[in-house]
Amino acid sequence: MITIFNRREVCITYSMQEQSEIRTLLADSGIDYSVKVVNRKSPSPADAGSRARTGTFGEDLSKMYEYIFYVHKDDMEKAKHMIQTRNR
Protein backbone atom coordinates (compact mmCIF):
# COMPACT_ATOMS: atom_id res chain seq x y z
CA MET A 1 0.00 0.00 0.00
CA ILE A 2 1.34 3.39 -0.97
CA THR A 3 0.90 6.21 1.52
CA ILE A 4 2.22 9.74 1.59
CA PHE A 5 4.86 8.58 4.08
CA ASN A 6 6.32 5.69 2.08
CA ARG A 7 5.95 6.89 -1.51
CA ARG A 8 8.64 8.31 -3.77
CA GLU A 9 8.26 10.27 -6.99
CA VAL A 10 9.63 8.13 -9.81
CA CYS A 11 8.87 10.26 -12.88
CA ILE A 12 6.87 13.13 -14.33
CA THR A 13 5.50 13.40 -17.85
CA TYR A 14 3.19 15.68 -19.80
CA SER A 15 2.44 13.11 -22.52
CA MET A 16 -0.77 11.09 -22.29
CA GLN A 17 0.75 8.35 -24.45
CA GLU A 18 3.88 8.14 -22.27
CA GLN A 19 1.87 7.99 -19.05
CA SER A 20 -0.16 5.14 -20.53
CA GLU A 21 3.04 3.25 -21.41
CA ILE A 22 4.43 3.78 -17.91
CA ARG A 23 1.18 2.61 -16.29
CA THR A 24 1.23 -0.57 -18.37
CA LEU A 25 4.91 -1.18 -17.65
CA LEU A 26 4.51 -0.79 -13.89
CA ALA A 27 1.31 -2.85 -13.76
CA ASP A 28 2.80 -5.68 -15.84
CA SER A 29 5.84 -5.71 -13.52
CA GLY A 30 3.69 -5.97 -10.41
CA ILE A 31 4.85 -2.61 -9.06
CA ASP A 32 2.19 -0.79 -7.07
CA TYR A 33 1.95 2.87 -8.14
CA SER A 34 -0.23 5.94 -7.93
CA VAL A 35 -0.55 8.84 -10.35
CA LYS A 36 -1.29 12.43 -9.50
CA VAL A 37 -2.78 14.38 -12.41
CA VAL A 38 -2.36 18.15 -12.30
CA ASN A 39 -4.27 20.41 -14.69
CA ARG A 40 -1.74 23.17 -15.32
CA LYS A 41 -4.39 25.43 -16.91
CA SER A 42 -6.87 25.37 -14.04
CA PRO A 43 -7.26 28.61 -12.15
CA SER A 44 -5.42 28.99 -8.88
CA PRO A 45 -7.30 29.63 -5.64
CA ALA A 46 -5.46 32.93 -5.27
CA ASP A 47 -6.51 34.21 -8.70
CA ALA A 48 -9.66 32.33 -9.68
CA GLY A 49 -10.51 34.51 -12.68
CA SER A 50 -7.11 34.53 -14.38
CA ARG A 51 -7.90 31.97 -17.08
CA ALA A 52 -11.10 33.77 -18.07
CA ARG A 53 -9.12 36.97 -18.64
CA THR A 54 -6.13 35.52 -20.46
CA GLY A 55 -7.51 32.42 -22.21
CA THR A 56 -5.09 29.94 -23.75
CA PHE A 57 -3.98 31.79 -26.89
CA GLY A 58 -0.36 31.02 -27.70
CA GLU A 59 0.01 28.38 -25.00
CA ASP A 60 1.25 24.85 -25.64
CA LEU A 61 -1.84 22.78 -24.87
CA SER A 62 0.15 19.53 -24.97
CA LYS A 63 1.50 20.61 -21.58
CA MET A 64 -1.97 21.04 -20.09
CA TYR A 65 -1.80 17.95 -17.86
CA GLU A 66 1.13 16.87 -15.72
CA TYR A 67 1.29 13.21 -14.65
CA ILE A 68 3.33 12.51 -11.52
CA PHE A 69 4.07 8.84 -10.78
CA TYR A 70 4.69 7.60 -7.25
CA VAL A 71 5.86 4.16 -6.17
CA HIS A 72 6.63 2.57 -2.81
CA LYS A 73 10.12 3.55 -1.66
CA ASP A 74 11.20 -0.13 -1.71
CA ASP A 75 10.30 -0.35 -5.44
CA MET A 76 11.94 2.95 -6.40
CA GLU A 77 15.14 1.62 -8.00
CA LYS A 78 13.38 -1.16 -9.91
CA ALA A 79 10.75 1.24 -11.25
CA LYS A 80 13.34 3.86 -12.26
CA HIS A 81 15.39 1.26 -14.08
CA MET A 82 12.38 -0.11 -15.95
CA ILE A 83 11.16 3.33 -16.99
CA GLN A 84 14.58 4.46 -18.16
CA THR A 85 15.24 1.32 -20.21
CA ARG A 86 11.76 0.85 -21.73
CA ASN A 87 12.66 2.42 -25.10
CA ARG A 88 16.08 0.88 -25.56
FILUM-907107 format. One record per residue (C-alpha): residue number from 1; residue in one letter; x, y, z. Coordinates in nm, 3 decimals. Example, Ala and Ser with C-alpha at 12.3 -4.5 7.8 and 13.67 -1.06 7.14 Angstrom:
BEGIN
R  seq  type       c1       c2       c3
R    1     A    1.230   -0.450    0.780
R    2     S    1.367   -0.106    0.714
This chain:
BEGIN
R  seq  type       c1       c2       c3
R    1     M    0.000    0.000    0.000
R    2     I    0.134    0.339   -0.097
R    3     T    0.090    0.621    0.152
R    4     I    0.222    0.974    0.159
R    5     F    0.486    0.858    0.408
R    6     N    0.632    0.569    0.208
R    7     R    0.595    0.689   -0.151
R    8     R    0.864    0.831   -0.377
R    9     E    0.826    1.027   -0.699
R   10     V    0.963    0.813   -0.981
R   11     C    0.887    1.026   -1.288
R   12     I    0.687    1.313   -1.433
R   13     T    0.550    1.340   -1.785
R   14     Y    0.319    1.568   -1.980
R   15     S    0.244    1.311   -2.252
R   16     M   -0.077    1.109   -2.229
R   17     Q    0.075    0.835   -2.445
R   18     E    0.388    0.814   -2.227
R   19     Q    0.187    0.799   -1.905
R   20     S   -0.016    0.514   -2.053
R   21     E    0.304    0.325   -2.141
R   22     I    0.443    0.378   -1.791
R   23     R    0.118    0.261   -1.629
R   24     T    0.123   -0.057   -1.837
R   25     L    0.491   -0.118   -1.765
R   26     L    0.451   -0.079   -1.389
R   27     A    0.131   -0.285   -1.376
R   28     D    0.280   -0.568   -1.584
R   29     S    0.584   -0.571   -1.352
R   30     G    0.369   -0.597   -1.041
R   31     I    0.485   -0.261   -0.906
R   32     D    0.219   -0.079   -0.707
R   33     Y    0.195    0.287   -0.814
R   34     S   -0.023    0.594   -0.793
R   35     V   -0.055    0.884   -1.035
R   36     K   -0.129    1.243   -0.950
R   37     V   -0.278    1.438   -1.241
R   38     V   -0.236    1.815   -1.230
R   39     N   -0.427    2.041   -1.469
R   40     R   -0.174    2.317   -1.532
R   41     K   -0.439    2.543   -1.691
R   42     S   -0.687    2.537   -1.404
R   43     P   -0.726    2.861   -1.215
R   44     S   -0.542    2.899   -0.888
R   45     P   -0.730    2.963   -0.564
R   46     A   -0.546    3.293   -0.527
R   47     D   -0.651    3.421   -0.870
R   48     A   -0.966    3.233   -0.968
R   49     G   -1.051    3.451   -1.268
R   50     S   -0.711    3.453   -1.438
R   51     R   -0.790    3.197   -1.708
R   52     A   -1.110    3.377   -1.807
R   53     R   -0.912    3.697   -1.864
R   54     T   -0.613    3.552   -2.046
R   55     G   -0.751    3.242   -2.221
R   56     T   -0.509    2.994   -2.375
R   57     F   -0.398    3.179   -2.689
R   58     G   -0.036    3.102   -2.770
R   59     E    0.001    2.838   -2.500
R   60     D    0.125    2.485   -2.564
R   61     L   -0.184    2.278   -2.487
R   62     S    0.015    1.953   -2.497
R   63     K    0.150    2.061   -2.158
R   64     M   -0.197    2.104   -2.009
R   65     Y   -0.180    1.795   -1.786
R   66     E    0.113    1.687   -1.572
R   67     Y    0.129    1.321   -1.465
R   68     I    0.333    1.251   -1.152
R   69     F    0.407    0.884   -1.078
R   70     Y    0.469    0.760   -0.725
R   71     V    0.586    0.416   -0.617
R   72     H    0.663    0.257   -0.281
R   73     K    1.012    0.355   -0.166
R   74     D    1.120   -0.013   -0.171
R   75     D    1.030   -0.035   -0.544
R   76     M    1.194    0.295   -0.640
R   77     E    1.514    0.162   -0.800
R   78     K    1.338   -0.116   -0.991
R   79     A    1.075    0.124   -1.125
R   80     K    1.334    0.386   -1.226
R   81     H    1.539    0.126   -1.408
R   82     M    1.238   -0.011   -1.595
R   83     I    1.116    0.333   -1.699
R   84     Q    1.458    0.446   -1.816
R   85     T    1.524    0.132   -2.021
R   86     R    1.176    0.085   -2.173
R   87     N    1.266    0.242   -2.510
R   88     R    1.608    0.088   -2.556
